[in-house]
Amino acid sequence: MGSKKGIMFVGLCGHLSTTAMAGCLALEKKLCPPIGLVTQKKALDGISFFDFSDIVFGGWDIRPFHDPKKVLKDTGIDDFQALADIKKKLKKIQERAFPGIAINAGCAIDDLSVKKCVFVSESLSDSIDKVKNDIQRFRSENSLDQVVVVNLASTEPPLQDPEALGSIRAIENLIKENRVESVRPSLIYAYAAIVSKCVYINFTPSEGGLSQGLVDLANQYQVPLMGCDGKTGETLVKSALAPLFAMRNLEVMSWEGYNLLGNMDGQVLQNKENGSTKIKSKDRLLPHILGYPPHSKVTIDYVPSLGDRKTAWDFIHFKGFLNTAMSLQFTWQGCDSALAAPLVLDLARFGILALQRGEYGLMTHLASFFKSPWGVDEHALGKQFQFLEEYCSKVKEE
């Protein structure tokens, strides 16, 4: 058994973080195969990733703990005694959640917060110090030398001025001048994580969670970071399918996507401000892959009865030889958290690996995990995955 590694989730009590932790515990007990984990592919044998038994979980939330029953009922595991044990462990982890930051998060997120679960301060510097102290306490109490902070919080409204986060000096001026209106909670967590020398991953599309200023800060503190917005469903299919049309020189006239979500993510995204951040992230890859912008619209609707399930229907209208109009449709139905959770664990493993190897700054080889990968202009899934394969080959050779 190796030394313990810490993973801190922003949104510790959410469905996704609960699924990631439940999956980790299930893998430790060998209750299921590691399906969905890229780091468990045979091609990556020989790379020293940390074991699932070596993880200590913690983090922040603005709500009380999530009932693990809602996660565990979706699994294909039938060992009820083992599931009961996992449920107890998850409750203990979530009961120790640090109060979250909800400053200037928008009404959709503010409405979800619970007074006793929120750290209240009108000072940005106090909020940052609070998160830094939480990280230090978590690290010290669990004797950890390596910690990963992963932002899994609900999507925030867009920033009024994203350029205000374009440099370290600009960010530090915002904090010093306490310009709350120009900041979202994601910036507070990201800044605190980086200066605490944690690996930092923005799995959300929130603009405050990754910026050029934060990249510069990560280079200064020599820690790895990557984002934004985990690629798990409709956009994953798009990034694999769109290159087909580009390679065969078929003209995509329109590509329309309609998404139905039933979890907390879907509820928050019903707010126009929060939803606009997500749609911007989902709809940017087609022009990059095709070389031109087809008519394209992404719609997201909240359907409570779906729970953690999601459905995406896409209609692609394209033109072929002799201007012949044709179409393709696909329906993607999946369990939102079960698709995303293994990616979160993969990213934590790659992040710790990078830290151990002395690598820092943007981890561009992880582009295939994100809808809007920072530092990478390539959006075709196959080519993105080649970056990862090349990186892993290099690691194995050293």
Contacts in CASP RR format, 6 or more apart in sequence:
PFRMAT RR
TARGET T0000
AUTHOR 0000-0000-0000
METHOD contacts of the structure
MODEL  1
MGSKKGIMFVGLCGHLSTTAMAGCLALEKKLCPPIGLVTQKKALDGISFF
DFSDIVFGGWDIRPFHDPKKVLKDTGIDDFQALADIKKKLKKIQERAFPG
IAINAGCAIDDLSVKKCVFVSESLSDSIDKVKNDIQRFRSENSLDQVVVV
NLASTEPPLQDPEALGSIRAIENLIKENRVESVRPSLIYAYAAIVSKCVY
INFTPSEGGLSQGLVDLANQYQVPLMGCDGKTGETLVKSALAPLFAMRNL
EVMSWEGYNLLGNMDGQVLQNKENGSTKIKSKDRLLPHILGYPPHSKVTI
DYVPSLGDRKTAWDFIHFKGFLNTAMSLQFTWQGCDSALAAPLVLDLARF
GILALQRGEYGLMTHLASFFKSPWGVDEHALGKQFQFLEEYCSKVKEE
1 51 0 8 1.000
1 53 0 8 1.000
1 54 0 8 1.000
2 50 0 8 1.000
2 51 0 8 1.000
2 54 0 8 1.000
3 54 0 8 1.000
3 145 0 8 1.000
3 146 0 8 1.000
4 54 0 8 1.000
4 55 0 8 1.000
4 56 0 8 1.000
4 142 0 8 1.000
4 143 0 8 1.000
4 144 0 8 1.000
5 50 0 8 1.000
5 54 0 8 1.000
5 55 0 8 1.000
5 56 0 8 1.000
5 144 0 8 1.000
5 146 0 8 1.000
5 147 0 8 1.000
5 148 0 8 1.000
5 348 0 8 1.000
5 352 0 8 1.000
6 55 0 8 1.000
6 56 0 8 1.000
6 57 0 8 1.000
6 58 0 8 1.000
6 138 0 8 1.000
6 139 0 8 1.000
6 142 0 8 1.000
6 144 0 8 1.000
6 146 0 8 1.000
6 147 0 8 1.000
6 148 0 8 1.000
7 55 0 8 1.000
7 56 0 8 1.000
7 57 0 8 1.000
7 58 0 8 1.000
7 147 0 8 1.000
7 148 0 8 1.000
7 150 0 8 1.000
7 348 0 8 1.000
8 57 0 8 1.000
8 58 0 8 1.000
8 59 0 8 1.000
8 60 0 8 1.000
8 135 0 8 1.000
8 138 0 8 1.000
8 147 0 8 1.000
8 148 0 8 1.000
8 149 0 8 1.000
8 150 0 8 1.000
8 193 0 8 1.000
8 198 0 8 1.000
9 17 0 8 1.000
9 20 0 8 1.000
9 57 0 8 1.000
9 58 0 8 1.000
9 59 0 8 1.000
9 60 0 8 1.000
9 150 0 8 1.000
9 152 0 8 1.000
10 59 0 8 1.000
10 60 0 8 1.000
10 100 0 8 1.000
10 149 0 8 1.000
10 150 0 8 1.000
10 151 0 8 1.000
10 152 0 8 1.000
10 153 0 8 1.000
10 185 0 8 1.000
10 186 0 8 1.000
10 189 0 8 1.000
11 17 0 8 1.000
11 59 0 8 1.000
11 60 0 8 1.000
11 61 0 8 1.000
11 62 0 8 1.000
11 152 0 8 1.000
11 153 0 8 1.000
12 57 0 8 1.000
12 58 0 8 1.000
12 59 0 8 1.000
12 60 0 8 1.000
12 61 0 8 1.000
12 93 0 8 1.000
12 94 0 8 1.000
12 97 0 8 1.000
13 61 0 8 1.000
13 63 0 8 1.000
13 64 0 8 1.000
13 65 0 8 1.000
13 66 0 8 1.000
13 94 0 8 1.000
13 97 0 8 1.000
14 61 0 8 1.000
14 63 0 8 1.000
14 66 0 8 1.000
14 152 0 8 1.000
14 264 0 8 1.000
15 66 0 8 1.000
15 70 0 8 1.000
15 71 0 8 1.000
15 263 0 8 1.000
15 264 0 8 1.000
15 308 0 8 1.000
15 336 0 8 1.000
15 337 0 8 1.000
16 152 0 8 1.000
16 336 0 8 1.000
16 337 0 8 1.000
16 340 0 8 1.000
16 341 0 8 1.000
16 344 0 8 1.000
17 66 0 8 1.000
17 152 0 8 1.000
17 344 0 8 1.000
18 66 0 8 1.000
18 68 0 8 1.000
18 71 0 8 1.000
18 90 0 8 1.000
18 94 0 8 1.000
18 337 0 8 1.000
19 71 0 8 1.000
19 337 0 8 1.000
19 338 0 8 1.000
19 340 0 8 1.000
19 341 0 8 1.000
20 337 0 8 1.000
20 340 0 8 1.000
20 341 0 8 1.000
20 342 0 8 1.000
20 344 0 8 1.000
20 345 0 8 1.000
21 57 0 8 1.000
21 90 0 8 1.000
21 93 0 8 1.000
22 68 0 8 1.000
22 71 0 8 1.000
22 72 0 8 1.000
22 75 0 8 1.000
22 86 0 8 1.000
22 90 0 8 1.000
23 32 0 8 1.000
23 341 0 8 1.000
23 345 0 8 1.000
24 52 0 8 1.000
24 55 0 8 1.000
24 57 0 8 1.000
24 345 0 8 1.000
25 52 0 8 1.000
25 86 0 8 1.000
25 89 0 8 1.000
25 90 0 8 1.000
26 32 0 8 1.000
26 75 0 8 1.000
26 77 0 8 1.000
26 82 0 8 1.000
26 86 0 8 1.000
27 34 0 8 1.000
27 52 0 8 1.000
28 51 0 8 1.000
28 52 0 8 1.000
28 53 0 8 1.000
29 82 0 8 1.000
29 86 0 8 1.000
31 77 0 8 1.000
31 79 0 8 1.000
31 82 0 8 1.000
32 75 0 8 1.000
32 76 0 8 1.000
32 77 0 8 1.000
34 40 0 8 1.000
34 342 0 8 1.000
35 342 0 8 1.000
36 342 0 8 1.000
37 342 0 8 1.000
37 345 0 8 1.000
37 346 0 8 1.000
38 44 0 8 1.000
38 342 0 8 1.000
38 343 0 8 1.000
38 346 0 8 1.000
38 388 0 8 1.000
39 47 0 8 1.000
39 49 0 8 1.000
39 345 0 8 1.000
39 346 0 8 1.000
39 349 0 8 1.000
39 350 0 8 1.000
43 389 0 8 1.000
43 392 0 8 1.000
44 392 0 8 1.000
46 396 0 8 1.000
47 353 0 8 1.000
47 392 0 8 1.000
47 395 0 8 1.000
47 396 0 8 1.000
48 353 0 8 1.000
49 349 0 8 1.000
49 350 0 8 1.000
49 352 0 8 1.000
49 353 0 8 1.000
50 349 0 8 1.000
50 352 0 8 1.000
52 345 0 8 1.000
55 348 0 8 1.000
56 138 0 8 1.000
56 142 0 8 1.000
56 144 0 8 1.000
57 93 0 8 1.000
58 93 0 8 1.000
58 96 0 8 1.000
58 97 0 8 1.000
58 98 0 8 1.000
58 138 0 8 1.000
59 97 0 8 1.000
59 98 0 8 1.000
59 134 0 8 1.000
59 138 0 8 1.000
60 97 0 8 1.000
60 98 0 8 1.000
60 99 0 8 1.000
60 100 0 8 1.000
60 101 0 8 1.000
60 131 0 8 1.000
60 134 0 8 1.000
60 189 0 8 1.000
61 94 0 8 1.000
61 97 0 8 1.000
61 100 0 8 1.000
61 117 0 8 1.000
62 99 0 8 1.000
62 100 0 8 1.000
62 101 0 8 1.000
62 102 0 8 1.000
62 109 0 8 1.000
62 112 0 8 1.000
62 113 0 8 1.000
62 114 0 8 1.000
62 117 0 8 1.000
62 118 0 8 1.000
63 112 0 8 1.000
63 113 0 8 1.000
63 114 0 8 1.000
63 117 0 8 1.000
64 114 0 8 1.000
64 117 0 8 1.000
65 90 0 8 1.000
65 91 0 8 1.000
65 94 0 8 1.000
65 95 0 8 1.000
65 97 0 8 1.000
66 94 0 8 1.000
68 86 0 8 1.000
68 87 0 8 1.000
68 90 0 8 1.000
68 91 0 8 1.000
69 87 0 8 1.000
70 308 0 8 1.000
71 308 0 8 1.000
71 337 0 8 1.000
72 83 0 8 1.000
72 86 0 8 1.000
72 87 0 8 1.000
74 308 0 8 1.000
74 335 0 8 1.000
74 337 0 8 1.000
74 338 0 8 1.000
75 83 0 8 1.000
75 338 0 8 1.000
77 83 0 8 1.000
97 117 0 8 1.000
98 119 0 8 1.000
98 134 0 8 1.000
98 138 0 8 1.000
99 116 0 8 1.000
99 117 0 8 1.000
99 118 0 8 1.000
99 119 0 8 1.000
100 117 0 8 1.000
100 118 0 8 1.000
100 119 0 8 1.000
100 185 0 8 1.000
101 118 0 8 1.000
101 119 0 8 1.000
101 127 0 8 1.000
101 130 0 8 1.000
101 131 0 8 1.000
101 185 0 8 1.000
101 188 0 8 1.000
101 189 0 8 1.000
102 109 0 8 1.000
102 110 0 8 1.000
102 113 0 8 1.000
102 118 0 8 1.000
102 185 0 8 1.000
103 121 0 8 1.000
103 124 0 8 1.000
103 127 0 8 1.000
103 180 0 8 1.000
103 183 0 8 1.000
103 185 0 8 1.000
103 188 0 8 1.000
104 180 0 8 1.000
104 181 0 8 1.000
104 183 0 8 1.000
104 184 0 8 1.000
104 185 0 8 1.000
105 113 0 8 1.000
105 156 0 8 1.000
105 157 0 8 1.000
105 184 0 8 1.000
105 185 0 8 1.000
106 156 0 8 1.000
106 157 0 8 1.000
106 271 0 8 1.000
106 273 0 8 1.000
106 274 0 8 1.000
107 271 0 8 1.000
108 154 0 8 1.000
108 157 0 8 1.000
108 267 0 8 1.000
108 268 0 8 1.000
108 270 0 8 1.000
108 271 0 8 1.000
108 273 0 8 1.000
108 274 0 8 1.000
109 153 0 8 1.000
109 154 0 8 1.000
109 156 0 8 1.000
109 268 0 8 1.000
109 274 0 8 1.000
112 154 0 8 1.000
112 264 0 8 1.000
112 268 0 8 1.000
119 127 0 8 1.000
119 130 0 8 1.000
121 127 0 8 1.000
121 130 0 8 1.000
122 178 0 8 1.000
122 180 0 8 1.000
123 178 0 8 1.000
124 174 0 8 1.000
124 175 0 8 1.000
124 178 0 8 1.000
124 179 0 8 1.000
124 180 0 8 1.000
124 183 0 8 1.000
124 188 0 8 1.000
125 175 0 8 1.000
125 176 0 8 1.000
125 178 0 8 1.000
127 188 0 8 1.000
128 175 0 8 1.000
128 188 0 8 1.000
128 191 0 8 1.000
128 192 0 8 1.000
129 192 0 8 1.000
131 188 0 8 1.000
131 189 0 8 1.000
131 192 0 8 1.000
131 193 0 8 1.000
132 192 0 8 1.000
132 195 0 8 1.000
132 196 0 8 1.000
135 147 0 8 1.000
135 149 0 8 1.000
135 192 0 8 1.000
135 193 0 8 1.000
135 196 0 8 1.000
135 198 0 8 1.000
136 196 0 8 1.000
138 144 0 8 1.000
138 147 0 8 1.000
139 145 0 8 1.000
139 147 0 8 1.000
146 199 0 8 1.000
146 352 0 8 1.000
146 355 0 8 1.000
146 356 0 8 1.000
147 196 0 8 1.000
147 198 0 8 1.000
147 199 0 8 1.000
148 198 0 8 1.000
148 199 0 8 1.000
148 200 0 8 1.000
148 201 0 8 1.000
148 347 0 8 1.000
148 348 0 8 1.000
148 351 0 8 1.000
148 352 0 8 1.000
149 189 0 8 1.000
149 190 0 8 1.000
149 193 0 8 1.000
149 198 0 8 1.000
149 199 0 8 1.000
149 200 0 8 1.000
149 201 0 8 1.000
150 201 0 8 1.000
150 203 0 8 1.000
150 344 0 8 1.000
150 347 0 8 1.000
150 348 0 8 1.000
151 186 0 8 1.000
151 189 0 8 1.000
151 190 0 8 1.000
151 200 0 8 1.000
151 201 0 8 1.000
151 202 0 8 1.000
151 203 0 8 1.000
151 204 0 8 1.000
151 206 0 8 1.000
151 209 0 8 1.000
152 203 0 8 1.000
152 204 0 8 1.000
152 344 0 8 1.000
153 185 0 8 1.000
153 186 0 8 1.000
153 189 0 8 1.000
153 204 0 8 1.000
153 206 0 8 1.000
154 204 0 8 1.000
154 264 0 8 1.000
154 265 0 8 1.000
154 268 0 8 1.000
154 274 0 8 1.000
155 204 0 8 1.000
155 205 0 8 1.000
155 206 0 8 1.000
155 265 0 8 1.000
155 268 0 8 1.000
155 269 0 8 1.000
155 274 0 8 1.000
155 275 0 8 1.000
155 277 0 8 1.000
155 278 0 8 1.000
156 184 0 8 1.000
156 185 0 8 1.000
156 186 0 8 1.000
156 204 0 8 1.000
156 206 0 8 1.000
156 207 0 8 1.000
156 208 0 8 1.000
156 274 0 8 1.000
156 277 0 8 1.000
157 184 0 8 1.000
157 271 0 8 1.000
157 273 0 8 1.000
157 274 0 8 1.000
157 276 0 8 1.000
157 277 0 8 1.000
158 207 0 8 1.000
158 273 0 8 1.000
158 276 0 8 1.000
158 277 0 8 1.000
158 280 0 8 1.000
159 165 0 8 1.000
159 182 0 8 1.000
159 184 0 8 1.000
159 207 0 8 1.000
159 208 0 8 1.000
160 181 0 8 1.000
160 182 0 8 1.000
161 182 0 8 1.000
162 207 0 8 1.000
162 208 0 8 1.000
162 211 0 8 1.000
163 170 0 8 1.000
164 170 0 8 1.000
164 171 0 8 1.000
164 174 0 8 1.000
164 179 0 8 1.000
164 182 0 8 1.000
165 171 0 8 1.000
165 174 0 8 1.000
165 187 0 8 1.000
165 207 0 8 1.000
165 208 0 8 1.000
165 211 0 8 1.000
165 212 0 8 1.000
165 213 0 8 1.000
165 214 0 8 1.000
166 211 0 8 1.000
166 212 0 8 1.000
166 213 0 8 1.000
167 212 0 8 1.000
167 213 0 8 1.000
167 216 0 8 1.000
168 213 0 8 1.000
168 216 0 8 1.000
168 217 0 8 1.000
168 220 0 8 1.000
170 213 0 8 1.000
171 187 0 8 1.000
171 191 0 8 1.000
171 211 0 8 1.000
171 213 0 8 1.000
171 214 0 8 1.000
171 217 0 8 1.000
174 182 0 8 1.000
174 183 0 8 1.000
175 183 0 8 1.000
175 191 0 8 1.000
183 208 0 8 1.000
184 206 0 8 1.000
184 207 0 8 1.000
184 208 0 8 1.000
184 209 0 8 1.000
186 202 0 8 1.000
186 204 0 8 1.000
186 206 0 8 1.000
186 207 0 8 1.000
186 208 0 8 1.000
186 209 0 8 1.000
187 208 0 8 1.000
187 209 0 8 1.000
187 211 0 8 1.000
187 214 0 8 1.000
189 209 0 8 1.000
190 200 0 8 1.000
190 202 0 8 1.000
190 208 0 8 1.000
190 209 0 8 1.000
190 210 0 8 1.000
190 214 0 8 1.000
190 225 0 8 1.000
191 214 0 8 1.000
191 217 0 8 1.000
193 200 0 8 1.000
194 200 0 8 1.000
194 214 0 8 1.000
194 217 0 8 1.000
194 218 0 8 1.000
194 221 0 8 1.000
194 223 0 8 1.000
194 225 0 8 1.000
195 217 0 8 1.000
195 221 0 8 1.000
197 221 0 8 1.000
197 222 0 8 1.000
197 223 0 8 1.000
198 223 0 8 1.000
199 223 0 8 1.000
199 224 0 8 1.000
199 225 0 8 1.000
199 348 0 8 1.000
199 351 0 8 1.000
199 352 0 8 1.000
199 354 0 8 1.000
199 355 0 8 1.000
200 214 0 8 1.000
200 218 0 8 1.000
200 223 0 8 1.000
200 224 0 8 1.000
200 225 0 8 1.000
201 225 0 8 1.000
201 226 0 8 1.000
201 227 0 8 1.000
201 344 0 8 1.000
201 347 0 8 1.000
201 348 0 8 1.000
201 351 0 8 1.000
202 209 0 8 1.000
202 210 0 8 1.000
202 225 0 8 1.000
202 226 0 8 1.000
202 227 0 8 1.000
202 228 0 8 1.000
202 229 0 8 1.000
203 227 0 8 1.000
203 228 0 8 1.000
203 229 0 8 1.000
203 230 0 8 1.000
203 340 0 8 1.000
203 343 0 8 1.000
203 344 0 8 1.000
203 347 0 8 1.000
204 228 0 8 1.000
204 229 0 8 1.000
204 230 0 8 1.000
205 228 0 8 1.000
205 229 0 8 1.000
205 277 0 8 1.000
205 278 0 8 1.000
205 280 0 8 1.000
205 281 0 8 1.000
205 371 0 8 1.000
205 372 0 8 1.000
206 228 0 8 1.000
206 277 0 8 1.000
207 277 0 8 1.000
209 228 0 8 1.000
210 225 0 8 1.000
210 227 0 8 1.000
210 228 0 8 1.000
210 374 0 8 1.000
214 225 0 8 1.000
215 225 0 8 1.000
215 361 0 8 1.000
215 362 0 8 1.000
215 374 0 8 1.000
218 224 0 8 1.000
218 225 0 8 1.000
218 360 0 8 1.000
218 361 0 8 1.000
218 362 0 8 1.000
219 360 0 8 1.000
219 361 0 8 1.000
221 360 0 8 1.000
222 358 0 8 1.000
222 360 0 8 1.000
222 361 0 8 1.000
223 355 0 8 1.000
223 360 0 8 1.000
223 361 0 8 1.000
224 351 0 8 1.000
224 354 0 8 1.000
224 355 0 8 1.000
224 359 0 8 1.000
224 360 0 8 1.000
224 361 0 8 1.000
224 363 0 8 1.000
225 361 0 8 1.000
225 362 0 8 1.000
225 363 0 8 1.000
226 347 0 8 1.000
226 351 0 8 1.000
226 362 0 8 1.000
226 363 0 8 1.000
226 364 0 8 1.000
226 366 0 8 1.000
226 369 0 8 1.000
226 370 0 8 1.000
226 373 0 8 1.000
226 374 0 8 1.000
227 366 0 8 1.000
227 369 0 8 1.000
227 370 0 8 1.000
227 372 0 8 1.000
227 373 0 8 1.000
227 374 0 8 1.000
228 281 0 8 1.000
228 370 0 8 1.000
228 371 0 8 1.000
228 372 0 8 1.000
228 373 0 8 1.000
228 374 0 8 1.000
229 278 0 8 1.000
229 281 0 8 1.000
229 282 0 8 1.000
229 370 0 8 1.000
229 371 0 8 1.000
229 372 0 8 1.000
230 340 0 8 1.000
230 343 0 8 1.000
230 369 0 8 1.000
230 370 0 8 1.000
230 371 0 8 1.000
231 239 0 8 1.000
231 343 0 8 1.000
231 368 0 8 1.000
231 369 0 8 1.000
231 370 0 8 1.000
231 371 0 8 1.000
232 336 0 8 1.000
232 339 0 8 1.000
232 340 0 8 1.000
232 343 0 8 1.000
233 310 0 8 1.000
233 312 0 8 1.000
233 332 0 8 1.000
233 334 0 8 1.000
233 339 0 8 1.000
234 257 0 8 1.000
234 259 0 8 1.000
234 282 0 8 1.000
234 312 0 8 1.000
234 314 0 8 1.000
234 332 0 8 1.000
235 282 0 8 1.000
235 285 0 8 1.000
235 371 0 8 1.000
236 381 0 8 1.000
237 312 0 8 1.000
237 314 0 8 1.000
237 330 0 8 1.000
237 332 0 8 1.000
238 255 0 8 1.000
238 285 0 8 1.000
238 286 0 8 1.000
238 314 0 8 1.000
239 285 0 8 1.000
239 289 0 8 1.000
239 379 0 8 1.000
239 380 0 8 1.000
239 381 0 8 1.000
239 382 0 8 1.000
239 384 0 8 1.000
240 381 0 8 1.000
240 382 0 8 1.000
241 330 0 8 1.000
242 252 0 8 1.000
242 255 0 8 1.000
242 285 0 8 1.000
242 286 0 8 1.000
242 289 0 8 1.000
242 290 0 8 1.000
242 380 0 8 1.000
243 289 0 8 1.000
243 380 0 8 1.000
243 381 0 8 1.000
243 382 0 8 1.000
243 383 0 8 1.000
244 250 0 8 1.000
245 251 0 8 1.000
245 252 0 8 1.000
245 290 0 8 1.000
245 316 0 8 1.000
245 318 0 8 1.000
246 289 0 8 1.000
246 290 0 8 1.000
246 291 0 8 1.000
246 380 0 8 1.000
250 318 0 8 1.000
250 319 0 8 1.000
250 320 0 8 1.000
251 318 0 8 1.000
251 319 0 8 1.000
251 320 0 8 1.000
252 286 0 8 1.000
252 290 0 8 1.000
252 294 0 8 1.000
252 316 0 8 1.000
252 317 0 8 1.000
252 318 0 8 1.000
253 294 0 8 1.000
253 295 0 8 1.000
253 317 0 8 1.000
253 318 0 8 1.000
253 319 0 8 1.000
253 325 0 8 1.000
254 294 0 8 1.000
254 295 0 8 1.000
254 296 0 8 1.000
254 315 0 8 1.000
254 316 0 8 1.000
254 317 0 8 1.000
255 286 0 8 1.000
255 294 0 8 1.000
255 295 0 8 1.000
255 296 0 8 1.000
255 314 0 8 1.000
255 315 0 8 1.000
255 316 0 8 1.000
255 317 0 8 1.000
256 295 0 8 1.000
256 296 0 8 1.000
256 297 0 8 1.000
256 314 0 8 1.000
256 315 0 8 1.000
257 296 0 8 1.000
257 297 0 8 1.000
257 298 0 8 1.000
257 299 0 8 1.000
257 312 0 8 1.000
257 313 0 8 1.000
257 314 0 8 1.000
257 315 0 8 1.000
258 299 0 8 1.000
258 301 0 8 1.000
258 312 0 8 1.000
258 313 0 8 1.000
258 314 0 8 1.000
259 298 0 8 1.000
259 299 0 8 1.000
259 300 0 8 1.000
259 301 0 8 1.000
259 310 0 8 1.000
259 311 0 8 1.000
259 312 0 8 1.000
260 301 0 8 1.000
260 303 0 8 1.000
260 306 0 8 1.000
260 310 0 8 1.000
260 311 0 8 1.000
260 312 0 8 1.000
261 269 0 8 1.000
261 300 0 8 1.000
261 301 0 8 1.000
261 302 0 8 1.000
261 303 0 8 1.000
261 306 0 8 1.000
261 310 0 8 1.000
261 336 0 8 1.000
262 302 0 8 1.000
262 303 0 8 1.000
262 304 0 8 1.000
262 305 0 8 1.000
262 306 0 8 1.000
262 307 0 8 1.000
262 308 0 8 1.000
262 309 0 8 1.000
262 310 0 8 1.000
263 306 0 8 1.000
263 307 0 8 1.000
263 308 0 8 1.000
263 310 0 8 1.000
263 336 0 8 1.000
263 337 0 8 1.000
265 336 0 8 1.000
266 300 0 8 1.000
266 302 0 8 1.000
267 302 0 8 1.000
267 304 0 8 1.000
268 274 0 8 1.000
268 275 0 8 1.000
269 275 0 8 1.000
269 278 0 8 1.000
269 300 0 8 1.000
269 302 0 8 1.000
270 300 0 8 1.000
270 301 0 8 1.000
270 302 0 8 1.000
275 300 0 8 1.000
278 300 0 8 1.000
279 298 0 8 1.000
279 300 0 8 1.000
281 371 0 8 1.000
281 372 0 8 1.000
282 298 0 8 1.000
282 371 0 8 1.000
283 296 0 8 1.000
283 297 0 8 1.000
283 298 0 8 1.000
284 371 0 8 1.000
284 372 0 8 1.000
284 379 0 8 1.000
285 371 0 8 1.000
285 379 0 8 1.000
286 293 0 8 1.000
286 294 0 8 1.000
286 296 0 8 1.000
287 293 0 8 1.000
288 377 0 8 1.000
288 378 0 8 1.000
288 379 0 8 1.000
289 379 0 8 1.000
289 380 0 8 1.000
308 335 0 8 1.000
308 336 0 8 1.000
308 337 0 8 1.000
308 338 0 8 1.000
309 333 0 8 1.000
309 334 0 8 1.000
309 335 0 8 1.000
309 336 0 8 1.000
310 332 0 8 1.000
310 333 0 8 1.000
310 334 0 8 1.000
310 335 0 8 1.000
310 336 0 8 1.000
311 331 0 8 1.000
311 332 0 8 1.000
311 333 0 8 1.000
311 334 0 8 1.000
312 331 0 8 1.000
312 332 0 8 1.000
312 333 0 8 1.000
313 329 0 8 1.000
313 330 0 8 1.000
313 331 0 8 1.000
314 329 0 8 1.000
314 330 0 8 1.000
314 331 0 8 1.000
314 332 0 8 1.000
315 327 0 8 1.000
315 329 0 8 1.000
316 327 0 8 1.000
316 328 0 8 1.000
316 329 0 8 1.000
317 325 0 8 1.000
317 326 0 8 1.000
317 327 0 8 1.000
318 325 0 8 1.000
318 326 0 8 1.000
318 327 0 8 1.000
318 328 0 8 1.000
319 325 0 8 1.000
319 326 0 8 1.000
320 326 0 8 1.000
343 369 0 8 1.000
346 369 0 8 1.000
347 366 0 8 1.000
347 369 0 8 1.000
350 363 0 8 1.000
350 366 0 8 1.000
351 363 0 8 1.000
353 395 0 8 1.000
354 360 0 8 1.000
354 363 0 8 1.000
357 395 0 8 1.000
362 374 0 8 1.000
362 375 0 8 1.000
364 373 0 8 1.000
364 374 0 8 1.000
364 375 0 8 1.000
364 376 0 8 1.000
364 387 0 8 1.000
365 387 0 8 1.000
365 388 0 8 1.000
365 390 0 8 1.000
365 391 0 8 1.000
366 373 0 8 1.000
366 388 0 8 1.000
367 373 0 8 1.000
367 375 0 8 1.000
367 376 0 8 1.000
367 378 0 8 1.000
367 384 0 8 1.000
367 387 0 8 1.000
367 388 0 8 1.000
368 381 0 8 1.000
368 382 0 8 1.000
368 384 0 8 1.000
368 385 0 8 1.000
368 387 0 8 1.000
368 388 0 8 1.000
373 379 0 8 1.000
373 384 0 8 1.000
376 384 0 8 1.000
376 387 0 8 1.000
378 384 0 8 1.000
378 387 0 8 1.000
END
